[in-house]
Amino acid sequence: MVGGIENRGESMPKTRKNHPPSLKAKVAVEAIKAHKTSAQIAQMFGVHPTQVGGWKKQALAGLIDVFGHGREQVRQQADTDKDELYKQIGQLKVEFSKKELASSLENRRQWIDPTHSRLTIQQQCELLSVPRSTYYHQPLPESAENLRLLRKLDELYLKCPFYGSRKMAVVLRANRKRTQRLMRLLGIEAR
């Protein structure tokens, strides 16, 4: 009787030992060498003899994969990784070409020479894939109100860089979409 409670051969449940893979590998190598019996190996490493036999079987089964199917799995994994990388490269190329196309439209517009003796403006626009309306378009300068808002946005951003477009719009008493456009124009965003 222990502490007023009778102990009828019941003991506390034992927790399982989790052996590290490095220990298992050492035990398996010793077992494969067969210089000692499994009982001697078990005593040497402080494990149960049945574990020695089990880990030896696991190691021998794993060796087949290392020298046989392991190479194929590594090759398949490499092919999968390569395909994924090519997919990412392709996606980046598409994104880059979209950005390049958007920025190069202005460059191509500047290449058009209205005084060219042999090619008309229409022909030059077709060759450069620039719409004629884009060539003739004259963008309007920013209004005085937008310039005032840009200056205030810049000052406010220096004071409070954590303000987003919503808070900036409230402080400036301006439309949020307009504030967002002007923030993009300045290249600022909340931190």
C-alpha positions as CSV (number, residue, x, y, z in Angstrom):
1,M,0.0,0.0,0.0
2,V,1.5,3.3,-1.1
3,G,0.1,6.6,0.2
4,G,-3.2,5.0,1.2
5,I,-3.7,3.4,-2.2
6,E,-3.1,-0.2,-2.8
7,N,-0.6,-1.0,-5.6
8,R,-1.7,-4.2,-7.4
9,G,1.3,-4.7,-9.7
10,E,0.3,-1.6,-11.8
11,S,3.2,0.6,-12.6
12,M,3.4,4.1,-14.1
13,P,3.3,4.0,-17.9
14,K,6.8,4.2,-19.4
15,T,7.6,6.8,-21.9
16,R,9.2,5.6,-25.1
17,K,12.7,6.5,-25.8
18,N,13.3,8.4,-29.1
19,H,16.7,7.5,-30.3
20,P,18.4,10.0,-32.7
21,P,19.0,8.8,-36.3
22,S,22.8,9.1,-35.8
23,L,22.6,6.5,-33.0
24,K,20.4,4.2,-35.1
25,A,22.9,4.5,-38.0
26,K,25.9,3.6,-35.7
27,V,24.0,0.6,-34.3
28,A,23.0,-0.6,-37.8
29,V,26.5,-0.3,-39.1
30,E,27.9,-2.3,-36.2
31,A,25.2,-5.0,-36.8
32,I,26.0,-5.1,-40.5
33,K,29.7,-5.6,-39.7
34,A,28.7,-8.7,-37.6
35,H,31.9,-8.5,-35.4
36,K,29.7,-8.7,-32.3
37,T,26.4,-10.3,-31.4
38,S,23.3,-8.2,-31.3
39,A,23.2,-8.5,-27.4
40,Q,26.8,-7.1,-27.2
41,I,25.9,-4.3,-29.6
42,A,22.7,-3.6,-27.6
43,Q,24.7,-3.5,-24.4
44,M,27.4,-1.3,-25.9
45,F,24.8,1.4,-27.1
46,G,22.2,0.9,-24.3
47,V,19.4,-0.3,-26.5
48,H,17.3,-3.4,-26.7
49,P,18.6,-6.3,-28.8
50,T,15.4,-6.5,-30.9
51,Q,16.0,-2.8,-31.9
52,V,19.4,-3.7,-33.2
53,G,17.9,-6.3,-35.6
54,G,15.2,-4.0,-36.7
55,W,17.5,-1.1,-37.4
56,K,19.8,-3.5,-39.3
57,K,16.9,-4.5,-41.5
58,Q,15.9,-0.9,-42.1
59,A,19.5,0.0,-43.0
60,L,19.8,-2.9,-45.5
61,A,16.4,-2.0,-47.1
62,G,17.5,1.6,-47.3
63,L,20.8,0.7,-49.0
64,I,18.9,-0.7,-52.0
65,D,17.2,2.7,-52.4
66,V,20.5,4.6,-52.1
67,F,22.1,2.5,-54.9
68,G,19.0,1.8,-57.0
69,H,15.8,3.8,-56.8
70,G,17.4,6.6,-54.9
71,R,19.2,7.9,-58.0
72,E,15.9,7.8,-60.0
73,Q,14.1,9.7,-57.2
74,V,16.9,12.3,-57.1
75,R,16.7,12.6,-60.9
76,Q,12.9,13.0,-60.8
77,Q,13.2,15.6,-58.0
78,A,15.8,17.5,-60.0
79,D,13.6,17.4,-63.1
80,T,10.6,18.7,-61.1
81,D,12.8,21.4,-59.6
82,K,14.1,22.3,-63.1
83,D,10.6,22.5,-64.5
84,E,9.5,24.7,-61.7
85,L,12.4,27.0,-62.3
86,Y,11.7,27.2,-66.0
87,K,8.1,28.1,-65.2
88,Q,9.2,30.9,-62.9
89,I,11.7,32.1,-65.5
90,G,9.0,32.2,-68.1
91,Q,6.7,34.1,-65.8
92,L,9.4,36.6,-65.0
93,K,10.1,37.1,-68.7
94,V,6.4,37.8,-69.4
95,E,6.2,40.3,-66.5
96,F,9.5,41.9,-67.6
97,S,8.3,42.2,-71.3
98,K,5.0,43.8,-70.1
99,K,7.0,46.4,-68.1
100,E,9.4,46.8,-71.0
101,L,6.6,47.2,-73.5
102,A,4.9,49.8,-71.3
103,S,8.0,51.8,-70.8
104,S,9.4,51.4,-74.3
105,L,6.2,52.8,-75.9
106,E,7.4,56.3,-75.0
107,N,10.8,55.5,-76.4
108,R,9.4,54.2,-79.6
109,R,7.3,57.3,-79.9
110,Q,10.4,59.4,-79.8
111,W,12.0,57.4,-82.6
112,I,9.4,58.7,-85.1
113,D,10.9,61.3,-87.3
114,P,8.2,63.6,-88.8
115,T,10.8,65.0,-91.3
116,H,11.7,61.6,-92.7
117,S,11.9,61.9,-96.5
118,R,10.7,58.4,-97.5
119,L,8.4,57.2,-94.6
120,T,5.3,58.9,-93.6
121,I,4.3,59.2,-89.9
122,Q,1.6,56.6,-90.4
123,Q,4.2,54.1,-91.8
124,Q,6.6,54.8,-89.0
125,C,3.9,54.2,-86.4
126,E,3.0,50.9,-88.0
127,L,6.6,49.8,-88.1
128,L,7.2,50.7,-84.5
129,S,3.8,49.3,-83.3
130,V,2.8,52.7,-82.0
131,P,-0.8,53.9,-82.5
132,R,-0.9,57.2,-84.3
133,S,-3.1,58.7,-81.6
134,T,-0.3,57.9,-79.1
135,Y,2.2,59.7,-81.3
136,Y,0.0,62.8,-81.6
137,H,-1.2,62.8,-77.9
138,Q,0.1,65.7,-75.8
139,P,-0.3,64.8,-72.1
140,L,-1.7,67.6,-70.0
141,P,0.5,69.0,-67.3
142,E,-0.5,68.5,-63.7
143,S,-3.1,71.1,-62.5
144,A,-2.2,73.6,-59.8
145,E,-4.4,71.8,-57.4
146,N,-2.6,68.5,-58.0
147,L,0.8,70.2,-57.6
148,R,-0.4,71.7,-54.3
149,L,-1.6,68.2,-53.2
150,L,1.7,66.6,-54.2
151,R,3.6,69.1,-52.1
152,K,1.4,68.5,-49.1
153,L,1.6,64.8,-49.6
154,D,5.4,64.9,-49.6
155,E,5.4,67.0,-46.5
156,L,2.9,64.8,-44.7
157,Y,4.8,61.6,-45.7
158,L,8.0,63.0,-44.2
159,K,6.1,63.6,-40.9
160,C,4.1,60.4,-40.9
161,P,5.5,57.7,-43.3
162,F,3.1,55.1,-41.8
163,Y,0.0,56.8,-43.2
164,G,-1.7,55.0,-46.0
165,S,-3.8,56.4,-48.8
166,R,-7.0,56.4,-46.7
167,K,-5.4,58.5,-43.9
168,M,-3.6,60.8,-46.3
169,A,-6.9,61.4,-48.1
170,V,-8.7,62.3,-44.8
171,V,-5.9,64.7,-43.7
172,L,-5.7,66.3,-47.2
173,R,-9.5,66.4,-47.6
174,A,-9.1,64.9,-51.0
175,N,-10.6,61.9,-53.0
176,R,-8.9,58.7,-52.0
177,K,-8.4,57.5,-55.6
178,R,-6.8,60.8,-56.4
179,T,-4.6,60.5,-53.4
180,Q,-3.6,57.0,-54.4
181,R,-2.7,58.1,-57.9
182,L,-0.6,61.0,-56.6
183,M,1.2,58.7,-54.1
184,R,2.1,56.3,-56.9
185,L,3.3,59.3,-58.9
186,L,5.6,60.3,-56.0
187,G,6.5,56.6,-55.5
188,I,5.5,56.6,-51.8
189,E,3.6,54.0,-49.8
190,A,2.9,53.4,-46.1
191,R,5.6,51.6,-44.2
